C-alpha cells in the first residue's frame, strides 16, 4: 500500500519518526517437566489396604464412564448473558463510563463528534455506544431510528438491538427482531465479515426468537469455525486475510463473552504468534493524514493507503490486546499502539478508538523484539533494519516479495532478488540456488521462492551435506557458520517412495543447531 501522491497534496503522506518506550522483558518460559514419568513402583501385598481406597477407585470408575465435560462437536452453543451482551459486558462498560467521568481525550473526541452533529459513517454503532456510556437518550433514539430505516446493515442493527433495549418500544423491538431473524434465515456468504455479523445478530436475538439464534450459532461455531477454519489454520493454510482481523476480533469477543467458548482453542499455534505477525506486517513509516497518523499494513499490491482500512487495522490490534492482555506478545503490541499521534480522531475511527483502547495495561517495548520474523506455519517472512520509522523493511507473503525503503514500498522479482538488512539476509529464486556470503553474528539467512513443503539438500563449504524442508510458503532457513566467507548451494532432494521416506524419518536423529542459535521467537 501507500505511496506519496505525485502532486504533493496534503491529503496524506508517508513520513518517518523515531519513537521509543521504556521496555521490559518477555516472561521466562516454564521449565520443562522432569523426565522419568511412567516409573513402575512395586506395592507389597502384605501391607494393609489404605483407608478409602475402594471408595476412591469407585469414584474414578464412575468418572471414567461419564461423558466429558468439555464442549463436543454436536453440543448446542448457548448464550447465558443479559443485555448488553456485545462487547459491553459489565466490567467493560464500567471502565468506559469511568473514562467519561474523568474526561479522557478519547471520550472528549467522541463526545465532540456526536454532540456536534458530525456525520458519522456508522451512526447505529456510534450513537448506540454513546448512549450506553453517557445515558443520552436522544442519541440512543437516533440510533434506533437509523436501525429501523432503510439501508441498515446487519452488524449495526444487532448492536442497536442489544445496546438500546430499554429504548425500544414494543413495536420497534418486534420489527427490529423480525429484520434480524430474517437476515439469519436468509442464505449468505461465509466470509469472516458475514459470519461475524450473523453471530452478533444471533447473540443479540437469543432470548427473543426461538430456534433460529441457537441454530445459527451452532452452525457458525461447530460447522464453519471448528469444521473448516480452524483445521485449515492448524494445517498451515491461512483462510483469514490480514484485512479481516477486526471482524475476526468481534467474532471472538461475541462468542467468548456470551458462550464461554474461546474459538482460539481449536487453533492455538496460529493465535500464539498472531500479535507478532500483526506487528511485523506493517510498513515501518507512518502515514500522515489530516486527522491523525496511521500505520499501514501490507497489501499484495502497494497502492494509495486506505485510511478506513488502516483504522480497522488499529482497532483490531487494540481489541487483540484487550482479548489477552497478559500475554507477552500482546503487551509488546500494546507498547506499539500507545503513541498519541496514532489515536483515531476521525468520524469513522473515533468510536472504535474509544471502545477498544485501554491505556492502563502495561506495554512492553517492542524494541526488544527480534527484527526478523519467520512464520513457518503459514510460510511468511518479515524483517526490518530497526524499529525506527525510517527503517528498511522486507516482506515475503502469499508468494510476493516486497521491500520498503526511502518511504515507498516496492514489489521485488521473486525469481531473482537478494535483500540484506543486517538482522536478516534473504535470497530469492535463482540467487538462492548458489550463493557466497559472510554471515554476521546473530544474522538470519533465508532462501525464499522455493517449492513449498519440499526437501532440499544443502551443501556448505567444508561441511557435510544436510537436508532441510521448506515451509508452506517455500521459505528455507539456513543454519550457517558465522564470521567467515562461505559458499552455499542447494538442490531438491530426490523424492522417496512413501515407505522409504517413513523409514528414513524414523532413522533420522533429532535436528540440533549446527551453529550459533539466533534470537528468533518460537514458531
TAHU-V401571 format. One record per residue. N is the residue number from 0. PSI is psi as a letter, one per 40 degrees, with the letter a starting at -180 (NA if undefined). D_CENTER is the distance of its C-alpha to the mean C-alpha in Angstrom with 2 decimals. Layout:
[[N | PSI | D_CENTER] [N | PSI | D_CENTER]]
This chain:
[[0 | a | 19.56] [1 | h | 21.74] [2 | i | 25.27] [3 | i | 28.06] [4 | i | 30.49] [5 | d | 33.63] [6 | e | 35.88] [7 | e | 34.51] [8 | i | 33.74] [9 | e | 31.99] [10 | d | 29.47] [11 | i | 26.83] [12 | i | 26.87] [13 | i | 24.96] [14 | i | 26.04] [15 | h | 25.38] [16 | i | 25.58] [17 | h | 25.42] [18 | i | 23.37] [19 | i | 23.33] [20 | i | 22.67] [21 | h | 24.42] [22 | i | 22.34] [23 | a | 22.10] [24 | i | 21.40] [25 | i | 18.80] [26 | i | 20.16] [27 | i | 22.36] [28 | i | 21.57] [29 | i | 23.80] [30 | i | 26.92] [31 | i | 27.38] [32 | i | 29.71] [33 | i | 33.34] [34 | i | 34.76] [35 | e | 37.71] [36 | i | 36.35] [37 | e | 38.67] [38 | h | 41.89] [39 | h | 44.85] [40 | h | 47.00] [41 | h | 50.55] [42 | h | 51.78] [43 | h | 55.60] [44 | e | 57.04] [45 | e | 59.83] [46 | i | 57.60] [47 | i | 57.43] [48 | h | 54.40] [49 | i | 51.99] [50 | h | 52.36] [51 | e | 49.88] [52 | d | 48.75] [53 | d | 49.74] [54 | d | 47.96] [55 | d | 44.74] [56 | d | 44.96] [57 | d | 45.67] [58 | d | 42.57] [59 | d | 40.40] [60 | d | 41.99] [61 | d | 41.29] [62 | d | 37.62] [63 | d | 37.31] [64 | e | 38.80] [65 | i | 36.55] [66 | i | 33.48] [67 | i | 30.15] [68 | e | 28.56] [69 | i | 24.93] [70 | h | 23.89] [71 | i | 25.28] [72 | d | 24.37] [73 | e | 27.39] [74 | i | 27.00] [75 | i | 26.55] [76 | h | 23.60] [77 | i | 25.44] [78 | h | 24.75] [79 | e | 26.68] [80 | i | 25.97] [81 | i | 28.04] [82 | i | 27.43] [83 | h | 25.40] [84 | d | 22.69] [85 | h | 19.76] [86 | e | 17.73] [87 | f | 21.13] [88 | i | 22.03] [89 | d | 25.07] [90 | d | 23.57] [91 | d | 21.16] [92 | d | 24.08] [93 | d | 26.33] [94 | d | 24.13] [95 | d | 24.02] [96 | d | 27.77] [97 | d | 28.41] [98 | d | 26.66] [99 | d | 29.16] [100 | d | 32.03] [101 | e | 31.37] [102 | f | 30.90] [103 | i | 27.64] [104 | d | 27.00] [105 | d | 24.07] [106 | d | 26.33] [107 | d | 29.28] [108 | d | 27.42] [109 | d | 26.43] [110 | d | 29.95] [111 | d | 31.64] [112 | d | 29.93] [113 | d | 30.70] [114 | d | 34.19] [115 | e | 34.99] [116 | f | 34.50] [117 | i | 31.87] [118 | h | 30.81] [119 | h | 27.31] [120 | d | 25.37] [121 | g | 23.95] [122 | d | 27.01] [123 | d | 26.31] [124 | d | 22.99] [125 | d | 24.38] [126 | d | 27.81] [127 | d | 26.91] [128 | d | 24.55] [129 | d | 27.44] [130 | d | 29.84] [131 | d | 27.94] [132 | d | 27.79] [133 | d | 31.21] [134 | e | 33.23] [135 | h | 34.46] [136 | d | 35.80] [137 | d | 36.61] [138 | d | 32.99] [139 | d | 32.14] [140 | d | 35.02] [141 | d | 33.81] [142 | d | 30.42] [143 | d | 32.36] [144 | d | 34.68] [145 | d | 31.90] [146 | d | 30.16] [147 | e | 33.57] [148 | a | 34.32] [149 | i | 33.75] [150 | e | 30.47] [151 | h | 28.19] [152 | i | 24.87] [153 | d | 23.78] [154 | d | 20.77] [155 | d | 23.01] [156 | d | 25.92] [157 | d | 23.98] [158 | d | 23.03] [159 | d | 26.68] [160 | d | 28.07] [161 | d | 26.12] [162 | d | 26.56] [163 | f | 30.13] [164 | d | 31.70] [165 | e | 34.68] [166 | e | 35.49] [167 | h | 35.71] [168 | i | 39.27] [169 | d | 40.16] [170 | d | 40.42] [171 | d | 37.25] [172 | d | 35.27] [173 | d | 36.90] [174 | d | 36.25] [175 | d | 32.59] [176 | d | 32.04] [177 | d | 33.87] [178 | d | 31.69] [179 | d | 28.50] [180 | d | 30.11] [181 | d | 31.35] [182 | d | 27.92] [183 | d | 26.74] [184 | e | 29.78] [185 | i | 29.50] [186 | i | 27.81] [187 | i | 24.70] [188 | i | 21.92] [189 | f | 19.14] [190 | i | 16.31] [191 | d | 13.07] [192 | d | 14.77] [193 | d | 18.02] [194 | d | 16.98] [195 | d | 15.16] [196 | d | 18.47] [197 | d | 20.57] [198 | d | 18.85] [199 | d | 19.49] [200 | d | 23.03] [201 | d | 23.68] [202 | d | 22.67] [203 | d | 24.72] [204 | e | 27.62] [205 | d | 27.72] [206 | e | 31.07] [207 | d | 32.76] [208 | h | 32.85] [209 | i | 33.75] [210 | d | 32.15] [211 | d | 29.83] [212 | d | 26.82] [213 | d | 26.86] [214 | d | 27.29] [215 | d | 24.41] [216 | d | 22.01] [217 | d | 23.21] [218 | d | 22.70] [219 | d | 19.09] [220 | d | 18.14] [221 | d | 20.68] [222 | d | 21.40] [223 | d | 18.40] [224 | d | 15.41] [225 | d | 17.33] [226 | d | 19.72] [227 | d | 17.80] [228 | d | 14.01] [229 | d | 13.42] [230 | d | 16.44] [231 | d | 15.25] [232 | d | 11.96] [233 | d | 14.29] [234 | e | 16.74] [235 | e | 14.65] [236 | i | 14.53] [237 | g | 11.51] [238 | e | 12.40] [239 | g | 9.28] [240 | i | 9.96] [241 | d | 7.99] [242 | e | 10.28] [243 | e | 9.40] [244 | d | 6.15] [245 | d | 8.78] [246 | d | 10.72] [247 | d | 8.21] [248 | d | 8.00] [249 | d | 11.77] [250 | d | 12.26] [251 | d | 10.78] [252 | d | 13.00] [253 | d | 15.92] [254 | d | 16.18] [255 | d | 15.78] [256 | d | 17.99] [257 | e | 20.67] [258 | e | 20.88] [259 | f | 19.61] [260 | h | 17.45] [261 | h | 13.98] [262 | d | 12.43] [263 | d | 10.21] [264 | d | 13.69] [265 | e | 14.48] [266 | g | 11.77] [267 | d | 11.50] [268 | d | 11.34] [269 | d | 8.25] [270 | e | 6.27] [271 | d | 8.69] [272 | e | 7.75] [273 | d | 3.97] [274 | d | 5.48] [275 | d | 8.35] [276 | d | 7.27] [277 | d | 6.18] [278 | d | 9.48] [279 | e | 11.55] [280 | f | 11.04] [281 | i | 12.95] [282 | i | 16.68] [283 | d | 18.55] [284 | i | 21.01] [285 | i | 20.70] [286 | h | 21.84] [287 | h | 24.54] [288 | i | 25.09] [289 | d | 27.91] [290 | d | 25.96] [291 | i | 23.51] [292 | i | 21.65] [293 | i | 18.32] [294 | h | 15.72] [295 | h | 15.50] [296 | i | 12.67] [297 | i | 14.09] [298 | i | 15.89] [299 | d | 17.97] [300 | h | 21.07] [301 | h | 21.42] [302 | a | 22.95] [303 | h | 23.73] [304 | h | 20.69] [305 | h | 19.68] [306 | d | 19.48] [307 | d | 18.39] [308 | d | 15.29] [309 | d | 14.84] [310 | d | 15.39] [311 | d | 12.73] [312 | d | 10.22] [313 | d | 11.56] [314 | d | 11.63] [315 | d | 7.93] [316 | d | 7.70] [317 | d | 10.80] [318 | d | 9.80] [319 | d | 6.96] [320 | d | 9.98] [321 | d | 12.27] [322 | d | 10.65] [323 | g | 11.12] [324 | e | 13.41] [325 | e | 15.33] [326 | i | 13.10] [327 | d | 14.19] [328 | d | 10.86] [329 | d | 9.94] [330 | d | 13.62] [331 | d | 13.53] [332 | d | 10.90] [333 | d | 13.38] [334 | d | 16.14] [335 | d | 14.74] [336 | d | 14.51] [337 | f | 17.92] [338 | h | 20.25] [339 | d | 22.59] [340 | e | 22.91] [341 | e | 19.45] [342 | h | 20.07] [343 | h | 19.91] [344 | e | 23.59] [345 | i | 24.14] [346 | d | 25.05] [347 | d | 21.76] [348 | d | 19.39] [349 | d | 21.54] [350 | d | 20.90] [351 | d | 17.10] [352 | d | 17.78] [353 | d | 20.22] [354 | d | 18.28] [355 | d | 15.12] [356 | h | 16.34] [357 | h | 17.84] [358 | e | 19.74] [359 | d | 21.08] [360 | i | 18.59] [361 | h | 19.36] [362 | h | 17.40] [363 | i | 17.90] [364 | h | 18.98] [365 | e | 16.65] [366 | e | 19.99] [367 | e | 19.97] [368 | i | 17.00] [369 | i | 18.17] [370 | e | 18.78] [371 | h | 18.05] [372 | h | 14.85] [373 | h | 15.43] [374 | g | 12.84] [375 | d | 15.68] [376 | d | 13.99] [377 | e | 13.00] [378 | f | 15.59] [379 | i | 14.10] [380 | h | 15.73] [381 | i | 15.45] [382 | i | 18.23] [383 | i | 19.92] [384 | d | 23.34] [385 | i | 22.49] [386 | e | 20.20] [387 | i | 22.69] [388 | e | 22.18] [389 | e | 24.91] [390 | i | 23.41] [391 | i | 23.58] [392 | i | 20.36] [393 | i | 19.86] [394 | h | 17.26] [395 | h | 17.80] [396 | i | 15.54] [397 | f | 16.73] [398 | e | 20.15] [399 | h | 20.31] [400 | h | 21.32] [401 | i | 21.07] [402 | h | 22.48] [403 | h | 22.36] [404 | i | 25.62] [405 | f | 28.11] [406 | e | 25.86] [407 | i | 25.12] [408 | i | 22.77] [409 | i | 24.76] [410 | h | 24.32] [411 | i | 26.05] [412 | h | 28.16] [413 | e | 26.25] [414 | e | 29.68] [415 | g | 31.13] [416 | i | 29.38] [417 | h | 28.91] [418 | h | 26.83] [419 | h | 27.56] [420 | e | 25.62] [421 | c | 27.11] [422 | d | 24.15] [423 | i | 23.74] [424 | h | 25.99] [425 | h | 24.93] [426 | h | 27.58] [427 | i | 27.12] [428 | b | 29.44] [429 | d | 33.11] [430 | e | 32.60] [431 | e | 30.62] [432 | d | 33.60] [433 | h | 35.93] [434 | i | 35.42] [435 | h | 37.12] [436 | i | 35.44] [437 | h | 35.54] [438 | h | 32.37] [439 | i | 31.95] [440 | h | 31.10] [441 | e | 27.38] [442 | h | 26.75] [443 | i | 24.49] [444 | h | 25.90] [445 | i | 24.07] [446 | h | 25.60] [447 | i | 23.64] [448 | e | 24.74] [449 | a | 26.37] [450 | h | 26.54] [451 | i | 23.40] [452 | f | 23.94] [453 | i | 27.45] [454 | h | 29.52] [455 | i | 31.23] [456 | h | 34.19] [457 | h | 33.80] [458 | h | 37.08] [459 | i | 37.34] [460 | h | 40.69] [461 | e | 42.77] [462 | i | 40.24] [463 | i | 40.03] [464 | h | 38.01] [465 | i | 34.84] [466 | i | 32.31] [467 | i | 28.54] [468 | i | 26.08] [469 | i | 23.55] [470 | a | 19.97] [471 | e | 18.82] [472 | e | 18.73] [473 | f | 22.20] [474 | h | 21.40] [475 | h | 23.80] [476 | h | 23.77] [477 | i | 27.37] [478 | h | 29.00] [479 | i | 31.87] [480 | i | 34.59] [481 | i | 34.35] [482 | e | 36.95] [483 | i | 39.14] [484 | h | 39.30] [485 | i | 38.52] [486 | i | 38.43] [487 | h | 35.76] [488 | i | 36.01] [489 | i | 34.09] [490 | i | 35.05] [491 | h | 33.74] [492 | i | 34.98] [493 | h | 37.31] [494 | h | 35.73] [495 | i | 37.21] [496 | i | 38.32] [497 | d | 36.10] [498 | d | 38.64] [499 | d | 39.19] [500 | d | 35.49] [501 | d | 34.99] [502 | d | 38.01] [503 | d | 36.80] [504 | d | 33.45] [505 | d | 35.41] [506 | e | 37.75] [507 | h | 35.24] [508 | i | 34.83] [509 | i | 31.41] [510 | h | 29.95] [511 | i | 30.39] [512 | h | 29.64] [513 | d | 32.71] [514 | a | 32.33] [515 | h | 30.69] [516 | i | 27.22] [517 | i | 24.55] [518 | g | 22.06] [519 | i | 18.82] [520 | i | 16.09] [521 | i | 16.33] [522 | NA | 14.66]]
